[in-house]
Amino acid sequence: MRTMEYHRPATPAEAVAAVAEHPGARFLGGGTNLVDHLKLGVAAPSMLVDVSRLPLDQVERYDDGDGVGLRVGTNVRNSDLAAHPLVRADYPVLARALLSGASGQIRNQATTGGNLLQRTRCVYFQDVTTPCNKRQPGSGCSALEGYGRYNAVMGADPACVATHPSDLAVALAALDAQVMVLGSGGERRLGLDELYRPPGEDPSRDTTLAPDDLVLGVEIPSTGAGALSTYRKVRDRASYAFALVSVAVVLRLSGGVVADVRIAWGGVAHRPWRARSVERALAGRAVEEETIVAAIDEELEAAETTEQTAYKVPLLRRATTHTLLKLAEEDR
Ligand SMILES: Cc1cc2nc3c(=O)[nH]c(=O)nc-3n(C[C@H](O)[C@H](O)[C@H](O)COP(=O)(O)OP(=O)(O)OC[C@H]3O[C@@H](n4cnc5c(N)ncnc54)[C@H](O)[C@@H]3O)c2cc1C
């Protein structure tokens, strides 16, 4: 039996200090991912620093300079966030993304910070009998030649082709959310693009965070008056399945043309993928199928697919086009 210490800090600062002082210590949120990894032998921390009872469990409004945004504490459970009246009223993309993830029981337990920092569901990462550069750097990537249906098609790296599994992260990317972090050097804020890192020379690190960086919560700016948003997830089963591809859209129309659009894709890369060239191509244009498809195809020119992942390109094209057209209809 492997022994480990368990510590329940009283404050965020105490939590950060505990991990900083104990190499191999890990924060524990709801435990729905980390505890699985303890059982599978994927993780073997020397100490669990249980942050799930820190008083970081509020959803509140804040002044974002341009409007009223939403601040979500790291310990707000996925179910509570999806059901929150402010989320349901102002951020449908967030509620829908959360409700499309996992199961009711898991969402009741899973925290906001833990969801963002969950590890990939690549089968080889979770199977300690196989090589995996993310689990054991330098051992190789079994997904390149093996079961690869969920593999990344954008920004993929031969060292690691795993996709990021979080639906919440995709919605937050489209919402331009900031992740609030407390580390040994103090507090800072990171956009989703700054939080997640490419596999590069060290696929074992999913994020730019240091081991003792504690996620305090996220800040979601106002989407602006009249903004529409939604999340569409395509998966093998209607529930309890990770995304083959997913699309988060925040759209604001003015006079029949796009005043602001933000699109993030899930299931295609090691992080939520902001479809920025689609966004640029649609700015100032009417939401029409031909324009959308041309813009998506331009972004997807960078896609690198295999026989197993080629289906993701037409699936993304159709899912994104359909989502944008349906959302624009709501404005009429
Ligand atoms: C069967 C199954 C199906 C699932 N389906 C989906 C799905 O479709 N979509 C989806 O998005 N997710 C899905 N999930 C994943 C689930 O959403 C995550 O397990 C959950 O969100 C993780 O949150 P947690 O609080 O339990 O994290 P934990 O397991 O406690 O922690 C996860 C990671 O985050 C770190 N961590 C936790 N809190 C903090 C913090 N405050 N600061 C810094 N680090 C922290 C931990 O050290 C650990 O590395 C599924 C899970 C299961 C088991």
The ligand as an SDF file (V2000), in Angstrom:
LIG
                    3D

 53 58  0  0  0  0  0  0  0  0999 V2000
  -17.0980    9.0310  -16.2710 C   0  0  0  0  0  0  0  0  0  0  0  0
  -16.7110   10.4750  -16.3900 C   0  0  0  0  0  0  0  0  0  0  0  0
  -17.2100   11.2340  -17.4450 C   0  0  0  0  0  0  0  0  0  0  0  0
  -16.8440   12.5620  -17.5710 C   0  0  0  0  0  0  0  0  0  0  0  0
  -17.3300   13.3140  -18.6220 N   0  0  0  0  0  0  0  0  0  0  0  0
  -16.9420   14.6080  -18.7650 C   0  0  0  0  0  0  0  0  0  0  0  0
  -17.3910   15.3960  -19.8570 C   0  0  0  0  0  0  0  0  0  0  0  0
  -18.1450   14.9460  -20.7160 O   0  0  0  0  0  0  0  0  0  0  0  0
  -16.9660   16.6870  -19.9200 N   0  0  0  0  0  0  0  0  0  0  0  0
  -16.1300   17.2360  -18.9930 C   0  0  0  0  0  0  0  0  0  0  0  0
  -15.7970   18.4130  -19.1040 O   0  0  0  0  0  0  0  0  0  0  0  0
  -15.6840   16.5040  -17.9620 N   0  0  0  0  0  0  0  0  0  0  0  0
  -16.0600   15.2150  -17.8260 C   0  0  0  0  0  0  0  0  0  0  0  0
  -15.5910   14.4770  -16.7890 N   0  0  0  0  0  0  0  0  0  0  0  0
  -14.5440   15.0090  -15.9530 C   0  0  0  0  0  0  0  0  0  0  0  0
  -15.0630   15.7610  -14.7490 C   0  0  0  0  0  0  0  0  0  0  0  0
  -15.7090   16.9200  -15.2050 O   0  0  0  0  0  0  0  0  0  0  0  0
  -13.8310   16.0810  -13.9190 C   0  0  0  0  0  0  0  0  0  0  0  0
  -13.4100   14.8890  -13.3100 O   0  0  0  0  0  0  0  0  0  0  0  0
  -14.1090   17.1460  -12.8770 C   0  0  0  0  0  0  0  0  0  0  0  0
  -14.5520   18.3370  -13.4510 O   0  0  0  0  0  0  0  0  0  0  0  0
  -12.8340   17.4270  -12.0950 C   0  0  0  0  0  0  0  0  0  0  0  0
  -13.1580   18.2960  -11.0310 O   0  0  0  0  0  0  0  0  0  0  0  0
  -12.7570   17.9170   -9.5330 P   0  0  0  0  0  0  0  0  0  0  0  0
  -13.0980   19.0670   -8.6810 O   0  0  0  0  0  0  0  0  0  0  0  0
  -13.3250   16.6000   -9.1360 O   0  0  0  0  0  0  0  0  0  0  0  0
  -11.1750   17.8190   -9.7230 O   0  0  0  0  0  0  0  0  0  0  0  0
  -10.1060   16.9430   -8.9570 P   0  0  0  0  0  0  0  0  0  0  0  0
  -10.1700   15.5360   -9.3930 O   0  0  0  0  0  0  0  0  0  0  0  0
  -10.1390   17.2130   -7.4890 O   0  0  0  0  0  0  0  0  0  0  0  0
   -8.7710   17.6220   -9.5260 O   0  0  0  0  0  0  0  0  0  0  0  0
   -8.4600   17.6120  -10.9040 C   0  0  0  0  0  0  0  0  0  0  0  0
   -7.1030   18.3000  -11.0590 C   0  0  0  0  0  0  0  0  0  0  0  0
   -7.1950   19.6680  -10.7120 O   0  0  0  0  0  0  0  0  0  0  0  0
   -6.2890   20.0060   -9.6500 C   0  0  0  0  0  0  0  0  0  0  0  0
   -7.0120   20.9770   -8.8200 N   0  0  0  0  0  0  0  0  0  0  0  0
   -8.2350   20.8250   -8.2710 C   0  0  0  0  0  0  0  0  0  0  0  0
   -8.6120   21.9890   -7.6950 N   0  0  0  0  0  0  0  0  0  0  0  0
   -7.5990   22.8800   -7.8900 C   0  0  0  0  0  0  0  0  0  0  0  0
   -7.4000   24.2560   -7.5550 C   0  0  0  0  0  0  0  0  0  0  0  0
   -8.3200   24.9740   -6.9000 N   0  0  0  0  0  0  0  0  0  0  0  0
   -6.2450   24.8380   -7.9250 N   0  0  0  0  0  0  0  0  0  0  0  0
   -5.2880   24.1350   -8.5920 C   0  0  0  0  0  0  0  0  0  0  0  0
   -5.4220   22.8420   -8.9260 N   0  0  0  0  0  0  0  0  0  0  0  0
   -6.5790   22.2370   -8.5980 C   0  0  0  0  0  0  0  0  0  0  0  0
   -5.9680   18.6930   -8.9620 C   0  0  0  0  0  0  0  0  0  0  0  0
   -4.6970   18.7010   -8.3580 O   0  0  0  0  0  0  0  0  0  0  0  0
   -6.0240   17.7260  -10.1380 C   0  0  0  0  0  0  0  0  0  0  0  0
   -4.8090   17.7560  -10.8430 O   0  0  0  0  0  0  0  0  0  0  0  0
  -15.9570   13.1460  -16.6170 C   0  0  0  0  0  0  0  0  0  0  0  0
  -15.4840   12.3820  -15.5590 C   0  0  0  0  0  0  0  0  0  0  0  0
  -15.8380   11.0660  -15.4260 C   0  0  0  0  0  0  0  0  0  0  0  0
  -15.2880   10.2730  -14.2720 C   0  0  0  0  0  0  0  0  0  0  0  0
  1  2  1  0
  2  3  1  0
  2 52  2  0
  3  4  2  0
  4  5  1  0
  4 50  1  0
  5  6  2  0
  6  7  1  0
  6 13  1  0
  7  8  2  0
  7  9  1  0
  9 10  1  0
 10 11  2  0
 10 12  1  0
 12 13  2  0
 13 14  1  0
 14 15  1  0
 14 50  1  0
 15 16  1  0
 16 17  1  0
 16 18  1  0
 18 19  1  0
 18 20  1  0
 20 21  1  0
 20 22  1  0
 22 23  1  0
 23 24  1  0
 24 25  2  0
 24 26  1  0
 24 27  1  0
 27 28  1  0
 28 29  2  0
 28 30  1  0
 28 31  1  0
 31 32  1  0
 32 33  1  0
 33 34  1  0
 33 48  1  0
 34 35  1  0
 35 36  1  0
 35 46  1  0
 36 37  1  0
 36 45  1  0
 37 38  2  0
 38 39  1  0
 39 40  1  0
 39 45  2  0
 40 41  1  0
 40 42  2  0
 42 43  1  0
 43 44  2  0
 44 45  1  0
 46 47  1  0
 46 48  1  0
 48 49  1  0
 50 51  2  0
 51 52  1  0
 52 53  1  0
M  END
$$$$
